[in-house]
Amino acid sequence: MLDTNICSYIIRNHPREVIAKLQDIVHNRHRIVVSAITYSELKYGAIGKKASPKHVGIVNDFMERIDTVIAWDRKSVDEATKIKKHLSDKGQLIGNNDIAIAGNAIAHSCVLVTNNTGEFQRVPHLMLENWVNTEIMPEKRFLSQSSAR
């Protein structure tokens, strides 16, 4: 499951490490998915104040290459609720959209690919990959290249 920041990197075709990893994942026939939350963020980014008229087409073209948008369903809500309670109890809340994306990923057994590891590492049971900077991922949470979804 690609996080919004990774989608942005792919759309901009930068950095090279992300594009190379994506090509490797596609070559190995892994599915490329995004959360309904990420899809919403991308769609809003295409029409928001800073967007140019071409952004809508760019986002639509990008989404055509995504295998699936994972629905925000009851299981995802339940997982997100657990995450929010856990992080709130620890005084380590992250953004609501990040909680929702993490809940969506856990509920559907997806690896979350993100460069926002500072936030997402706080979420228990969330499988993470960082295609931008693998050196900042702790050993136990970083998944091998062959395990990405």
Sequence and secondary structure as in RCSB ss.txt:
>XXXX:A:sequence
MLDTNICSYIIRNHPREVIAKLQDIVHNRHRIVVSAITYSELKYGAIGKKASPKHVGIVNDFMERIDTVIAWDRK
SVDEATKIKKHLSDKGQLIGNNDIAIAGNAIAHSCVLVTNNTGEFQRVPHLMLENWVNTEIMPEKRFLSQSSAR
>XXXX:A:secstr
 B HHHHHHHHHT  HHHHHHHHHHHHTT   EEEHHHHHHHHHHHHSTT  TTHHHHHHHHHHT SEEE   HH
HHHHHHHHHHHHHHHT    HHHHHHHHHHHHTT  EE S HHHHTTSTT  EE SS GGGS TTTB  GGG  
